[in-house]
Amino acid sequence: MEQVRKEFVTDEKAKKIALHVSGVSVAGNVLLSLFKLLAGIIGHSGAMISDAVHSASDVFGTIIAVLGISISKRKSDANHQYGHDRLECVAAIVLAVILLATGLGIGISGVEKIINGNSKGAAIPGVIALVAAVVSIVFKEWMYWYTRAAAKKINSGALMAEAWHHRSDALSSVGAFAGILGARLGYPILDPIASVIICLFIGKAAYDIFKDAIDKMVDKSCDDETLEQMRGIISKQAGVLHIDMLHTRLFGAKMYVDIEISADGTLSLEEGHEIAQKVHDAVEKEFPLVKHCMVHVNPV
């Protein structure tokens, strides 16, 4: 499991990273939206104006992501003794739904244009609209990789959903570029065809984000590779004769681990506790995403 080998990032640092990335996202989307809107108006491109609105809607998605991450990083309190980590999953689910709605909107619009053929007879877009589409593709693809790297660093499902929101905008701009170029070359049908293809890509991304968030909400266990790595670490600890039980569950971006080990039954309570403590410390050291590890010792 890739995430367990990452550099440990504290909740406070993760929150700062998310806020910084979100700030860059909001500022970039506002400037890009204004540029694409002006290019669409000046270049007589309805596709570019629609793309500008799509970019503006990303600001809303960014706000949801940063709210979810900020709340999830709050410390435990009397009413939430296990913390608030799962609230980030809620934010990821909301963003997945928004992403799916965006993809469906693009796809339905494309299908309607293909069926009705209402792309014929429209004004030919200017070169500035074509330039705006290229700028949008480059910037939004860069934002995807920038946000994706931050999401992987802090293991954030909500931030990863936001990264895919950027890519959906890049794909939308690819559709706009194809439509504008096709219109200038005399093939306006390219625009709606591209929209339908883009819809499928966005839908797949939305499904993956939604499934990952749901898995973390319903206490899904870690993958087999992570479990085997844990078994190896536990078995190496002095005094451990056998691993009787190893249960794991995803809890938001973190993991909970319950372990039962066998040890020499003639050992004192203090010696048995020392063995359990070694196992506990080793697991939390090797797997920084483990939020809590409970170790029970069975006498043999």
N, C-alpha and C positions, 0 to 999 in steps of 0.2 A: 504494500500500500504506500504510494508515493508520499502522502501527506505526513506520515509519522517520521520521516527522515528530514523534514524541513527544520530550518533554524527556528528555535522557540521565539515566539513573539508574544509579549504580554498583552493583556486586554487593553491597557491604556495606549500602548504603542499601536495596536491594531486599529483602535478608534481614531488615532491621529492620522494613520495612513489612509483610512477610509474617508475621513473628512478632507484630506488634501486632494485625493483623487476625485472626490465628488465636486470640490471647488473648481478644479481644472475642467471637469466635465460640464458643469453649469455654465462657466464663462465661455468655453469653447462652443457649446451648443447655441448660446444666445447670439454670439458673433456670427456663427455659421448660418443660423436661421435668417438673420437680417440680410446677410450677403446673398443667400439663395433666393430670398423673397424679392430683393431688388433686381437680381438677375432674371428671375421669372417674369417680373413685370416689364422690365426693359426689353427682354428678349422674346416676349409674347409666348411664354412656355407655361402651359397649365401644369405639365408634369413637374416642372421645377418649383412652382408655387406649392403644389401638394407636398413635394419633398421638403420644402421649408417648414411647412406645418408639422410634418413628421419629426423633424429635428427639434422643433420647439416642444413637442410633446415629451421628448426625452428628458427634459428638465424635471417634469413631474415624476418620471421613473427614478431619477437620481435622488430626488427628495425622499421618496419611499425607501430606497436602499439605505441612505445614510441614517434615516430615522430607525429603521430596523436594526442596523448594526450598532448604533449608539445605545439603544435600549437594551439590546442583548448583552452588551458589555458591562451593564450595571452590576454592582456587587450584590451578593445574596443579602436578603433581609428577612425579617421575622415571618412575612407572608410568602416569601419565595426562597426557601432555604436551599434549594438546588440551583439558584441563579435564574437568569432570564435568557439563556442561550437559545431556546427554541423560538423566540420572537424573531430572530433573524430568518428562520425557516418560513415564518409567516410572511415576512417581507419578500422572500424569494418566490413564494407561491403567488403573491399578488403581482409581482413583476412578470412571472411566467404567463399569467392570465393576460396581462397587458400586452406582452410580446405576441401571444397567440392571436389576440384581437387585432393587433397591428398587421400580422401576417395575413389573417383572413380578409381584412379590409383591402389590402393590396391585391390579394388573389381574386376576390369578388369583383373588384373594380376592373381587373384585367379580363375576367370572363365576360362581364357585361359589354366591354368594348369590343371583344371578339365577336360576340353574338349580334350586337346592334350595329357594329361597323361604324360607330359615331366618331371614329378617329379620322375619317375622311373629310376633306374640305376644310380642315383647320388651318390656321395661319402657320407658316413655316417658322420655327423658332430661330432666334438669332444665335450667333456664335458665342455670345456671353453666357447663354444658358448652358451651352456645351462645356464651357470652361468651368462654370460653377459646379457642374456635375462631377468633373474630374477632381476639383479641389475637395468636394465633399467626400468622394470615395477615398482619397488619400488620407484626409484628416480623420474620418470616422474609423478607417481600418487601423490607423495609428492609435486611436483612442481605445479600440478593442484590445490590442495587444498590451497597451499600457495598463488598462484596467484589469485585464486578465492576469497579468503578472502580479499586481497588487492583491487580487483575489486569491491567487494560489499562495502567496506569501502569508496571508492571515487566515487562510482556509475559510473564506467567506462565500457562502452560496448566494447571498443577496448581491454581493459585488460581482460575482461571476455572471449572475443574471443581468446586471447592468452592463457588463462587458458585451454580452450577446445582444443587448439592446442597441449598442453602438454598431455591432456588425449588421444588425437588421437594417439600420439606417444606411450603412455602406451599401448593402445589397439593394435597398430601395433606390439609392443614387445610381447604382449600376443599371437598374431598370429605367430610371429617368434618362440616363446617358444613351441607352439603346433606343429609347423612344425618340429622343431629340435627334440623334444621329440618323435613325431610320426615317424620320419625317423630312430631314434635310436631303436624304438620298432618295426620297420618294417611296419609302416602305414604312408607313406609320403603324402597321400591324405588329412590328417588332416590339413596340412598347408593351401592349397587353400580354403578349406571349412571355416576355421576360418577367412581367409581374406575377404570372401564375407559377413560374419556376421558382421565383424568389419566395413566394408564399410557402412552398413545400420545405425549403431550407429553414425558414423562420419557425415553421410549425414543429419541425424535428428538434430545434434548439429549445423551444418552449417546453416540449415534452420531457427532454432530458433534465432541464432545470426543475420542473415540477416533480418528477420522479425522485430526484436526489433530495429535494426538500421534504417530501413525504416520508422517504426512508429514514431521515433524521428525526422526524416527528413521531414515528411509531416504534422507536427503539430497535431498529435493525442492527444486527450484529456486524462486526467488522469483517472484512474479507478474509479468505483463507490464508493468504500470504502473511497478513498482519498477525493472525492467530498463531501461525507456525513460528514467526519471529518471537512472539511473546513466550511461547512454550520453550523455545531455545534459551531465552534469557532466564526464565524461571528455573529450568532444570540445572543451569550452571551454578546456582546459588548453593553455598555450602549448607548441608543439613537437609536439603530437599530430597526425599527418597522417591516421591512420585507426585504427579499432578493429578489430583482426583477430579477437579472441575475447573474449567476456565470459561466464564461467560463474559461477553462484551456487549455493549450497546452504544449506538451513536446518540449523542445528546446535543443537538444543534451542531456546532463546529467542533465539539469536544467528544471525549469517550469516557464511559464508565466501565470499570473492570472488577469482576468478582472472581476470586481465586480460592480454591481449596487445595492444600498440599498435605502430603503425609510426611511425618517426621518420627524419629525415634521416640517411642512412648515412655522411655525411662528418663528423658530429659526433664529438667525442672521447668516450671512455668516461665521463668525469666529467660531460659535458654530457648524455649519454643518461641517466645515473643521476639527474640533477637533474629531468629531465622525468618519469621514472618516480616519483620521490619526490613531485612535485607532484600527480600523479594519485592516488597512494596516500593522501596527506594529505587531498586534496579529498573522496575517497570516504568515508573514515572520519569526516570532519567533518560531511558532509551526511547520513550514514547511521550514527547512533550505535550501532545494533545490529550493525554489522559488527565481528566479533571479530578477523578477520584478512583483509588484502588483499594479494595477491601480484601484482606488475606485471612483465611481461616486455616488453622492447623489441626489435622487429624492425627491422633497417636497411632503408631504401628507397634 
